[in-house]
C-alpha cells in the first residue's frame, strides 16, 4: 500500500511508485508536515511557472483535511487560462481538458476534496487499475508517505526538452512538471511511460 499526501495536479514523479500498489490518501497529516499541496508546476514555450490554489488555514495546529479553498479571488479562470495557454496546442489536450476543467470548476470547500477528485481522474487517465482509498485513521510513524516530488524544474534555466528526452528514453525518472504535461503530450501512452521508466 502507498500512502500519499493529496497534491494539486501533482507531478509525474508523484505517480512513480503507484503501479499495482493500493493507494491511500492520508487525510490526517498536520499542516506543518506537508509541502505545497496547493501548488503545481506548468511549463510554456519559454519557462516553467507555478500555479497555486489560494487556501485558508483555519489555525496553526490543523490537519490538511481542514484547509479550505479561498474563493475571494478568481483563481479558477486564471488556472484554466494558464493551462490553455501552456498546453492548448499539445496533441492530446482536447481529449482530457474538459474533464480536468470540470473538476477545477467544481466549488470544493476543502482543498483535499479538489485534490482527491483530480487525483482520481488522472489515475483513471493513466490506466492504473488499483483503487484509491481515503485513510481516515491516524497516520503512524510506521506509515510511509510517498513524497516523490522533486523540484529541479523550478530552476528556470533547466531545459525541459532535455528532461523530456531523458524521461522518454528511459534514461532517468525525474519529471517534476505536472502530470498534465505528460498527458497532453503523450495521451494514452502516459501510463506506459510511468510504469516502465
Number of C-alpha atoms within 10 A of each C-alpha: 12 18 22 23 22 28 24 24 25 26 25 25 20 24 23 20 16 20 18 13 15 15 20 19 23 23 20 17 18 15 18 11 9 14 12 12 19 21 17 20 22 24 20 15 9 11 16 19 16 13 17 15 21 18 15 14 16 11 10 9 9 15 18 22 18 19 19 19 20 16 15 8 9 10 16 17 13 13 16 16 13 18 20 15 13 18 22 15 12 16 13 18 20 13 12 16 18 11 14 16 16 11 17 21 13 11 13 16 14 17 24 25 17 23 23 21 18 23 20 15 15 22 18 14 16 21 14 20 13 14 13 19 14 14 15 12 9 11 16 8 7 6 13 12 16 17 16 17 19 15 14 12 21 16 11 13 10 13 13 20 9 10 18 16 12 16 17 18 11 13 11 13 19 21 26 24 29 21 23 24 25 22 24 21 17 18 19 16 14 21 23 14 19 23 15 11 16
